[in-house]
Amino acid sequence: MIQMNQTEETREFIAAVLEEDGEAATSTIRRRTELTEGQLQYQFRKLERHGYIEIERSQIPSRSGVRMKVAVIPDEKMREAKRLISHDRQPARTKVDVVELAKEFDELEASIEDVQEYVSQTVYRQLAMMRWSLARVELALEDASVELNSLDGVDAKDAELKQRAKEVGV
């Protein structure tokens, strides 16, 4: 079965029927909710299609002579119908203070600018210095004929490299 879209109108409709012990005529649902006639008819169709209600007709005709629809929640759907109205699955709309939001935006923008300035002045400078130092170490290793894929002779060359690094200022 396709999952039903659970709108506020759906919850109002189900709540009105549950308030009448699981069986309510169109006029009762209309009195208990603020649903328009179109919304009522849509909810009747949708809820019947998804098995939440069965539609019966009243025994007594209305003023127009038509027997009124009666929504009946089947016993096997009663628990599910109660669960439907007990959980507010639609998030409530929030009210946003636009002025406060603008202040927060300005503060965030200033913080971002501070971070960008710090990164460009400090981190990039340190990174450039590290690259320069690494290049000098690589040159020193090449001059010392140390093969980077092997650790053989590293201990022997360690003192020599340290001395050469001091000489070149690394």
N, C-alpha and C positions, 0 to 999 in steps of 0.2 A: 504494500500500500504506500502511496506517495505521502510524504510527510506534509502535514497541514501547516500553512502560514498562520501563526498564532498572533493575531492582532489584538489591540485593545478592544475593538468592537466585538471580536470573537469572545474574549473573556467576559465582557459585559453581558452578552447574549447568554452564555453558559451560566453565569452567576444568577441572572434573572430566572432561568429555568430551575436551577438548583434551589433558589429561594422558595419555589413553589413545589418542593419535594420531587423535582425531576420531571414535572409535566406542566407546561404553561402555554396558554393561547397567545396568539399574536398580540392581542390587545393588552394582555398582562405584560408581555415583554416590552411593548412600546411604552407603557406607563413606568416601568422600572428602569428603563434606559433612555438615553437621548438619541437613539438610532433613528435615522430617517427610514421611510418606507423602503427605499431602494437598498439601504444597508441591511434592514431586517430580512428582505427577500434573499439577498445575497448570502447572508449568514445561514438562513434555512437551507439553501442549496448546498453550500460548502460543508456545513456540519453533517448534513444527511449523506453527502457523497463520501465523507471520511468516516462515517459510522458513529459519530458522536450523538446523533439524534435520529429518531424515526419520526416521520411526519404523519400525524393522524388528522382527521377532520372532526370538528365539534358536531355534536348532535343537533344543536340548535343553530339555525342560520342567523347570520348577522342582519342588520337593517337592510342591506342591499340584497338579501336573499341568498348570499353565498355562505357556505359553511366555512368557518374560520379555521386556519391551520393551527394545529397544536403540536408543539415540540415536546417529544418524550425522550428522555435519556434512558437507554436500555440499562438494565441492572449491571450487565457485564462492562459497561462503559462508565458507570457512576464514579468509580475510584479515579479513573483517568481524567474525567471531567473536573472533579474536585481538585486534582493535582494541577490541572491547567489554570485554574483561577487562583491557586494558592501561591504560585511562583510568578513574580512579575518579571517576565523574560525580556520585556522591552525596557531599554535603559531610559531613565527619566531625562528629559531635556534639561540641560544645565543653563544657567544664566551666566553670561560672561560680562564682566566689567571691562569694557573696551579700553578705558583709560588705564586701568591697572595692567591689562594685557600689553598695552603699548609701552608702559614703563618697564615691564619685565623683558620685553623684546629689546628695548634700548640697552638694558643692563647686560643681556646675553650678547648683544652685538659688541658692546665694549669689552666684555670678557674675551670674546673670540679675537678681537683686535689685539688685546694684550698677549694672548697666547701666540698669535702669529708673529708679533714683534719679538717675543722671547725666543721663539724657534729660529727666526731669521737672524737675530743678533747673537744668540748664544749657541744653540744646537748646531746650526750650519757652520759657524766658526770652528766649533770643536770637531765637527766631522771633517772639515777641510784640514785641520791640523793633524787629525788621525790619519787621513789619506796621505798627507805629505810624509808623516813619520813612517807609515807602512811602506811607502815607495823607497824611502831611504834604507829601511831594513832589508827590503828585497834586493836593493843594489848591493848592500853589504854582504848578503848571503851569496849573491852571484859572484862577487869578488872573491869570496872565501871558498868557492866551488862546493857549496853544500847542496846536495841533491834533496829537493823538498819532499820527494816520495819515500825517502829512507831516513831512518833515525841513526844509521851507522855513522859513527864519528861525531855525533852531536856533542857528546861530553868533551871530546878533544877540542872542538872548535868553539865551545861555549866561552871560555876565557878570552880567546882571540876576538870573538865577535863583540863581547862586552867592551873590550879595549878599543876596538875600532869604532863602536857606537859612541863612546865617550869622545873620541877624536873628532867625529863628524857632528857631534852635538845632538845626538838622538837620545 
